[in-house]
Amino acid sequence: MIRTLNSFQFSVDNRRLKKNLCERIFVPTTIKIGLIMLTVLISGCAKHRLETYQELRDTKIQRPAYYYTEVEKKISNTESDPIVEPDQFLSEIEAKVLRYQKQWQAQLESETPMPNLFYDLSTDTMKAHRQLASSPEAARARLAEPITLELLVALGYEWSPGLKSAREKIRAILEQYPQAVYLENVLRQYNAFTKQLDTKVGPMRHKEMMAMEFPFPGTLALKGQVITEDVLIAQKEFEIALRDLVTEIKLAYYDYLFVVEATRINEENQKLLQQMIAIAQTKFRVGRGKYSNVIMAQVELSKLANVIITLEQQRETIIARLNTLLNTSADLPLGIPGPVEEERVIPTLAELYALAVQKRQEIQKQKLAISKMGLVVEMAKQMTYPDPTLGASYFENRSMPDLKHTQKMPMTFMAQRTLNPTNTAWFGHRNSYIREVNVKIEAIEHRIEELESQLRFVVKKHHFGMETANRSIRLYRQTLLPQAQQALDAANTAYQAAQIDFLSFLDAQRTLLNLRIEEERALRDYHQHLTQLEQAVGMILPKHPLIQK
């Protein structure tokens, strides 16, 4: 009985085991066929991969993966992007902004790039000299001949690397105009539906929204005005560079002129001393003079020779300075400088104060910076509120259903708009930025006050120096030089007649020499103080001929 039951239990368990095995091993026919096809497909793809690997490596595999995943995908979809109809009002502002760029470029390309420059470059003489600058070899040959101040200024204007840098800075700022217009055009483009958002992690299910932004035209106009202020600031920097270059050339030219004149005067006195030495030697041979007179004359002649050597060395240094300002070789020879017209400024000291505050380029630059910051504050206040945007977002949940949720989530299509600026918060960081700019404006205003105070001192200083030099010139020309010349002529006659000794003659000769040198030095100081006064005021002052009283 027990054996029979055990046999029955074994047979039942055996049948259950076979049934489970059959259910696990023998899958449905469709699944079996699918597995077979999948195996064949994988093996075929692998074989194809192996066969075409060399071709892929030679043609495409060397390019970055980003090119295939992003760049080509975007390029292929560009043809289907919708075309945005231009906004007429915004297009008018864009055209006006770009017109500013064309106007400034036309000024840079003209013969006189900027109006109201520190130095007048529109005269026929200056145009001829500037034309000469286009041929460097001919210009260097011309510099070996007698030179003028206008020639040096013209060549410096064309050759100076500092002025070239200032010009290129203006050109660089002009390129900001199309950038501002392009940014507004980009913001006006549609955001079209994309296939899906590739996050590289998880299921790709979100689709980018379709939207269009409508920038405020006033913001673009403010951007154009801000760029215009930048151009004007760069223009003032160019004017400052030109003003300082002309000032340095003038100061060096007057030093050059003084050294040349001082050398000429000393050479004339050297010839006079050589004549007197010959007379002293003749008197000594006939017993009518002393040998000490000959020695004293030779000592004085040696002193003059040393002074002339020193002046020649100073001349070489000044020539190197001028060549450096012209951006040429320091050893390039320069011709003899031509004389300059002696003129006296017309405005009074009080008028010079007013002109300096009005015309000084540094003060104008600071005022332009204040104007620019005011536009930035206004633009920041407008940009606090976002530009209106109309669009529609689309979301599709493609996540796999789990055991609890067997149905997919419904798709969502939602309209979006940001037309109501009342819901926009006033962010603290933007408010603090505006406060920062306002504080900077106050700082610049205090800086302007400091510049005006310093400027009055500089004007007073050079005006006083110019008046002092002018009085010295009148004193030398009207009183001292005529008297010294009469004293030397009388001493020369008396010495040859043996009425005075040789030492008295040397004193008269030395006095006249020093007075002539001091006259040339006073004339140089007058021109240099006048040049620095014009630099302080920021303009070439109206003048009339220097009348001797």
Residue pairs with C-beta under 8 A, 6 or more apart in sequence:
60 68
69 198
77 194
80 192
81 190
81 192
82 190
82 192
84 188
84 189
84 190
84 212
87 188
87 214
87 217
89 217
90 184
90 188
90 215
90 217
90 220
93 217
93 220
93 221
93 224
94 181
94 184
94 185
94 220
96 221
96 224
97 177
97 180
97 181
97 220
97 221
97 223
97 224
97 227
98 177
98 178
98 181
100 177
100 224
100 227
100 228
100 231
101 174
101 177
101 178
104 170
104 174
104 231
105 171
105 174
107 113
107 114
107 115
108 167
108 170
108 171
111 121
111 122
111 127
111 130
112 121
112 122
113 167
114 235
114 238
114 239
117 239
117 242
118 239
118 242
118 243
118 246
118 361
118 538
118 539
118 540
119 153
119 157
119 242
119 243
119 246
119 540
120 126
120 540
121 127
121 130
121 154
121 157
125 150
126 150
126 153
126 154
129 150
129 151
129 154
129 155
130 154
130 157
130 158
132 138
132 139
132 142
132 154
132 155
133 139
133 154
133 155
133 157
133 158
133 159
134 158
139 155
140 328
140 332
142 151
143 151
143 155
143 328
143 332
143 333
143 334
143 335
144 333
144 334
144 335
145 335
146 335
146 336
146 337
146 338
147 334
147 335
147 336
147 337
147 338
148 337
148 338
149 249
149 250
149 253
149 337
149 338
149 340
152 249
152 253
152 322
152 325
152 326
153 246
153 249
155 326
156 163
156 245
156 246
156 249
156 325
156 326
156 327
157 163
157 242
157 245
159 326
159 327
159 328
160 241
160 245
160 325
160 326
160 327
161 327
162 241
162 245
163 238
163 241
163 242
163 245
165 241
166 234
166 237
166 238
166 241
166 242
167 238
169 234
169 237
169 238
170 231
170 234
170 235
170 238
173 227
173 230
173 231
173 234
174 231
176 227
176 230
177 224
177 227
180 220
180 223
180 224
180 227
181 220
184 215
184 219
184 220
187 213
187 215
187 387
188 212
188 213
188 214
188 215
189 212
190 210
190 211
190 212
191 208
191 209
191 210
191 211
191 212
191 391
192 210
193 207
193 208
193 210
193 394
194 207
194 208
195 207
196 204
196 205
196 206
196 207
197 204
197 205
197 206
197 207
197 208
198 204
199 206
203 398
203 399
203 400
204 398
205 395
205 396
205 397
205 398
205 399
206 395
206 396
207 394
207 395
207 396
209 391
209 392
209 393
209 394
209 416
210 391
210 392
210 393
210 394
211 389
211 390
211 391
211 392
211 416
212 389
212 390
212 391
213 387
213 388
213 389
214 387
214 388
214 389
214 390
215 387
216 382
216 387
218 382
219 379
219 382
219 383
219 387
222 375
222 378
222 379
222 382
223 379
225 375
226 372
226 375
226 376
226 379
229 368
229 369
229 371
229 372
229 375
230 372
232 368
233 365
233 368
233 369
233 372
236 361
236 364
236 365
236 368
237 365
239 361
240 361
240 362
240 365
243 361
243 535
243 538
244 535
245 325
247 531
247 532
247 534
247 535
248 325
249 322
249 325
250 527
250 528
250 531
251 528
251 531
251 532
252 318
252 321
252 322
252 325
253 322
253 337
253 340
254 340
254 524
254 527
254 528
254 531
255 314
255 318
255 524
256 315
256 318
256 319
256 322
256 334
256 337
257 337
257 339
257 340
257 524
258 520
258 521
258 523
258 524
259 311
259 314
259 315
259 318
260 315
260 336
260 337
261 520
262 311
262 517
262 520
262 521
263 308
263 311
263 312
263 315
265 513
265 516
265 517
265 520
266 304
266 307
266 308
266 311
266 513
266 517
267 308
269 304
269 509
269 513
270 301
270 304
270 305
270 308
272 509
273 297
273 300
273 301
273 304
273 509
274 301
276 297
276 492
276 495
276 502
276 505
276 509
277 294
277 297
277 298
277 301
279 495
279 496
280 289
280 293
280 294
280 297
280 502
281 294
282 289
283 289
283 293
283 498
284 290
284 291
284 293
284 294
288 498
289 502
290 502
293 501
293 502
293 503
296 502
296 503
296 506
297 502
297 506
300 506
300 510
319 330
319 332
319 333
319 334
320 330
320 331
322 334
323 329
323 330
323 331
323 332
323 334
324 330
340 527
341 545
342 523
342 526
342 545
342 546
343 530
343 543
343 544
343 545
343 546
344 470
344 543
344 544
344 545
344 546
344 547
345 352
345 466
345 530
345 533
345 541
345 542
345 543
346 541
346 542
346 543
346 544
347 355
347 541
347 542
349 459
349 460
349 463
352 459
352 463
352 533
352 537
352 541
353 456
353 459
355 537
355 538
355 539
355 541
356 455
356 456
356 459
356 536
356 537
356 538
357 363
357 452
357 455
359 537
359 538
359 539
360 451
360 455
360 536
360 537
360 538
361 538
362 451
363 448
363 451
363 452
363 455
364 538
366 444
366 447
366 448
366 451
367 448
369 444
370 441
370 444
370 445
373 437
373 440
373 441
373 444
374 441
376 437
377 434
377 437
377 438
380 430
380 433
380 434
380 437
381 434
384 424
384 426
384 427
384 430
385 421
385 424
386 418
386 421
386 424
388 417
388 418
388 419
389 416
389 417
389 418
390 416
390 417
390 419
391 415
391 416
391 417
392 413
392 414
392 415
392 416
393 412
393 413
393 414
393 416
394 411
394 412
394 413
394 414
395 411
395 412
395 414
396 411
396 412
397 408
397 409
397 411
398 408
399 409
401 407
401 408
455 536
458 532
458 536
459 533
459 536
459 537
462 529
462 530
462 532
462 533
462 536
463 529
463 533
465 525
465 529
466 526
466 529
466 530
466 533
468 525
469 522
469 523
469 525
469 526
469 529
470 526
470 546
472 518
472 519
472 522
472 525
473 519
473 522
473 523
473 526
473 546
473 548
474 548
474 549
476 515
476 518
476 519
476 522
477 519
477 548
478 548
480 515
481 512
481 515
481 516
481 519
484 508
484 511
484 512
484 515
485 512
487 508
487 511
487 512
488 508
488 509
488 511
488 512
490 508
491 500
491 504
491 505
491 507
491 508
491 509
492 505
492 508
494 500
494 504
494 505
495 501
495 502
495 504
495 505
530 541
533 541
534 540
534 541
